[in-house]
């Protein structure tokens, strides 16, 4: 069936196609309103060494050289960032932060890449918080950033690292103003609208097939009745 035949069927059965199409619009609007709006906030932390470096001298009376932490990045910071990312990504940490699975609020921490094999490419922690409310998105990002600093200090303490050599997490980008992501709602509504349109087409052509078959049966019955009359008429006259 080509395009114009489809148009003619839709035109001929408009009383079926139009209500079905209106129902699909109503369904799409219902899906759009039922999908929660999602707010997103982000923050970025970077791990840095202390100005006196990563080594504590045995003789504390001797002066120590001072360095610029932003000029002292090495693989150790990247490895530490990877450890913190893994620690923050556990279900236990999420539960302790008040973020149960399947809730309206969630977060993820990466180094800028979603590939787990690239976790040690840099000393950065990219935090993204998603929530059904703007306040919830900002709050979870702030909580995760604070938890990252706690985890970093905790693990260095467990390793008995000198406190003067502790790595610190510096906030490069504070929690951003939450922005609404409407893509999920639009996609859901578009999918519902497309399915509704297909359903309206199916209903229209289904009704067309039903009426065509019914008309053929009526014509067949009428044709069969006429033949029977022609055969019986001479018998009656005899």
N, C-alpha and C positions, 0 to 999 in steps of 0.2 A: 504494500500500500504506500503510494507516494504522498508527498506533502499535501497536495491539493485534495486528494481523497480524504486525508485526515481532517483537513479544514472543513470539508463538506459534511463529514460525519459529525464533527463538533457543532457545526452550524445547525444541522438537522436535529440533533439531540441536545440542544442548548439547555433544555429544562433539566437535563441530567448533569451536563458538564458544569453549568454555572453553580449549582448548589455544592457540587463536589469540590470545585475550585475554591469557593468561599470557605468551606470547611477546612481546606488545606491551609488557607491564610490564617484562620482562627487557630489551628493547631500550631503553626509556626510562631504566632504571637504568644501562645501559651508556653511553648518551649523557651522562647526568648526571655519571658518574664520569670520562668521558674529557675533558670540557670543563674546562680549567684554571680554578681560582679566580683572580679578578682583584682585586688590591689597589690602592687609590687613595690618593694623598697630594697635598696642595695647599699652595701658598704664595702670598703676595701681596707685591709690591713696589710702591713708589710713588716717582716721580722728584721730587726737590726741588731748588730753587736753593740756592746758598750763602747764608749770613747776610748777606754783603755785597752781594748782588744779582748781576745778570747782566752788569754793566759794570765794567771795571777803569779807574780814573781814570788820566790821564796823569801826574799828580803823586802819586807814591807816599807823599810825606811828609805829605799832608793826611789827617786822620782820615776814615774812611768810616762812613756810617750802617749800623747793624745792623738786620736785619729778621728776622721769624719765618718760616722756610721754609714752615711749614704755612699761612701767610697770603699766600703769594706764588705761587699757582698761576696759570698763564696758558696760552695756546694753544701756546706753544713747548714746554712740558713734554709736552703731549698729542701734539704732532707727534714729539717725540723718542721717546716711548713707542711710537708707531706704527712708527717706524723700527726700533727694537730688536725689536719683535714680528715684523716681516717678516724681519729677519736671523736670528732664532732659529728661524724656521719652514722654513728651507731644508733639503733632504736632505743637503747638505754639512755643515751644522752638526750635524745628527743623527748623521751618520757619525763626526764628530770627537768627539762625546760618547759614542761606543760604543753607539749605538742604531740598528742596521741595520733597514731596512724589513722587516716581517713577523716581527720577533723577539718575544720574550716581554715586552719592555719598550718603552714609548713615552711620549711627552709631547706636550703642546700648550700654547702660550702665547697668551693673548688679553687683551683689556682688559675682559673680563666679558661680551662679546657674541661670538657665532659669525658675525655678519654682517661681512664684510670692509669694507663701506662705512662701518662705524661704528668704525673703528680709532682715530680721533682724537677720541674723545669724552671722554677722561680720561687722566691721567698714571699709570695703574695697569697693572701686569703681573700677570695671574693665571696661575699655573703649575700644571698638573695632570700628575702622573706616574702611569702605569699599569704594573703589573708583575705577574708570576705569583707574586712573593714580596713580603712586606712590606718587607724590607730593600731590595729593588730599587726599589720605589716611592719610598721616602724618599731613596735615593741619587740617583736621576735628578732629583728636584726640587731637591736641593741643588746638583747639577752645573749645572742650567739657570740657577738663580738666580745662581751665581757667574759663569757665562758671560755673563749679561745685564750684570753690572757691568763685566766686561772689555770687552764690545762697546761699552758706553756711553763708557768712557774712551778706547777706541781711536778711535772716530769723532770725538770732540771733539779729540783730539790731531791727527788727520789734517786737521782744519779749522783748525789753529793757534789754537784758542781759548785764551785765558789760563787757566792752571791754577787761578787763584783764582776763576774763574767756572764751573768744571766743575759740571755737574749730577751728582748722586749718586743711587743707587738705595738706598732705605731699606727694610729688611725690616719690613713691617707685620704679616704673619702668617708665622711660621717654618713649616718643613715640618710638616704635621700628622701625627698618628699614623695610619698606614695603616689603612684600613677595607676589609673584604672586600665586593666587589660580587657578590652571588649571583644577580642578575637574569638574566645571560646563561646561566648553567647551568640555571636553572629554566625559562627560555623554551625552551631547546634540548630539555630533557627533556619539557616539555609538548607541544612540537611533535612529538617522536618518539612520545609516548603517543597523541596525537590521530591521527597517521598509522597507528599500530598498531591503534587501535580501528577505524578505517575499513577497514583491511586485514582485520581479523577479521570485520567485517560482510560485506565483499565475499566472503570465503572461505565464510562460512556460507550466504549467499544463492546463491553459485555452486554449492555442493554441493547446496542445496535444488533449484535448477533442474535440475541434472544428474540427481538421483534422481527428480524429477517426470517429466522427459522419458523416463527409462529405464522407469518404471512404465507410462507411456502406451504405449511401444513393446511392452512385454510384453502389455498388455491388447489392443492392436491385433493382435498376433500370435496370441494365444489366440482372439480373436474371429474372425479370418480362418480359422483352422484349423477351428473349429466349423462355419462355413458350408460349407467344403469337404467335411466329413463328411456333411452333410445332402444335398449335391448328389450325391455319389458313392454314397450308400447305395442309392437306387433302382436305379441302374445295376447294382450288384452283384446285386441280387435278380432283375433281369431275366435 
